[in-house]
């Protein structure tokens, strides 16, 4: 094998190694994917949808109401959940007559599948914590039902950016 061929092969190996290392870095520190196993976020996110999540969303700012975020299940951190932030630190959250109220004001929610069928609260969100709910309010295991009702800011793994197809037709 001549030197030119060997040099070309080594350059391609180097490119592949760098690309692989870069993809590992990006997946570990910048973005990650989540596959949604339940219908708790329907109609926004369907069962089986894949979602790209941005890990760096809250490095320089705080989560905002209505952000969709990924975090470990507060009552047993072995599983990740994806929910919408409804209550911010210091908020009082209550559900009455099918409507969610934040600090006594009704929350406008165009994304919910259907109105609440049960009242809840009021709950006061502690500093540094968030109150999470699924968009499919009547079929969502969320802050209303957890023993550890609130999610700490440091536990939020990232903000959902977009859904992408599963590309099963390529197989």
N, C-alpha and C positions, 0 to 999 in steps of 0.2 A: 504494500500500500504506500503510495507516495505521500509526501508531506502535505501537499495541498488538500488531498481528500481527508487525511487525518485532522488537519486544521479545521476544515468545514464541519466534520462530525463533532469535534470538540466545541465549536461555536454553537451548534444546535443543542448540544447537551447543556451547555451553559445557559442558553436562552430558556430551555425547558425547566431547569433547576430554579432560575430566578423567577420565572412565571409561577411555578408551584409555591415557592416561598412567599411571593407577593400575595397569592391567593389565600394562603394560610393566614398571613398577617391581616389582610382585609377582613376575612371571615372571623378572626378572633377579636379584632379591635375596632372595626368600622361598621360592618353590616353582618347580618345573619338572616337565615330564612326560618320561617315558622310554618308548619302545616297545621291548619285549624281542624281539630278533631270533633268539635261540637257545634250545634246550631245557636249558641248563645249570642252570637253577634249578627245573626241574620236580620235583616236583609242586606246589611253592609258587607259582611264577609260570610260566605257560604261554607258548609262542611266540606272539607277537602281542599279549600283554597290555600294557595301558598302565598305568603306575605313576606316581603323584604322589609327588614327592620333596621333602623339606623341607630347604632349604639352611642354615637356622639351627640345626639340631639340635645341633651340636657347638661352638657359640659359647661356652657357659658350662660345658661338660662334655666328657668324652672318650667316644669310641665304646665300646660294650660288646660283649662276646661275643654272637654270634647276631644282631646288628643286620644288616639288609640295607641295603647302601649302594651308591651310584653313584660311580664314580671313573674317571679316564682309564686306559686300558690301559697298564700300566707299561712295556711294551717298545716303545711307539709311541703317544704320547698323542693321536692323531687320532681315536680311537674311545672311547666310554664303555662301561664294563662295569658290570654289576650282580651282586653276589655277597654272600655272608654272611661276616661277620667270625667267624673261628674262633680265631685266635691273637692275643693281646694283647701289648703290649711286655713283653719279658722271658720270655714263655712258651717252652717247648720243645714242638713239635708233632711227632707221629709217627703213622703209620698202620700197624697190624699186625693181621693176621688179620681184616680187615674192619672194624676199629674204630679210631676216631681217639682218640688219647691226648693230653691236655694235662698237661704236667709229670708224666707217669707215671700219671695217672688217666684212666679211660675217660670220654669225653664222651657224655652222654645226648643223642641226636639223634632226636626224633620226626618231624622234618621231612624227613629224607633219603629219596630214592626207593628206594635199595637200598644194601646194604653195599658197601664198597670191594672191588674185585677185584684191587688191587695195593697192596703195602706202599709206604710212602714215609717219608722223613726218617731221622733226626730233624733238624728245623730249629729254630734258636734265633731268635726274633723280636727284632730290634734295638729299642732305645728309640725311641719316636716313630713306630713302624711297626706294620703289621697284616698278618696272614696270612689270605688270602681263599680260600674254597672255594664251589663251586656245590652246590646241594642234590642235583643229579643227578650224584653223585660220579664215576660211570664214564663220563660224557660231558660233562665240564666242563674247559675250558681255564682253569686257575686258578693260584694261587701255587705249586703243585707243579710246574708246567711252564714258568713264565716265567723269563726270564734275570734280570730284576729281580724277585725273588720276593716282595718285601714292598711294601705300599702305605703311603706316608707319610701321616700324619694330615692335613697341609695339602693333600693331593691329593684327599681325600674331598670330593665335591661336595655330598653330602646323604644323608639317611636316607630309605629308602622308607617311605611312610606307608600307602598303600592302592592297590589296583588299581581301575580304573574301566572300564566297558564302552566299546566303540568306537562305539556308536550307529549302526552301518551301516544299520539298519532305518529311520533317519530320512531317508536319501538317496533 
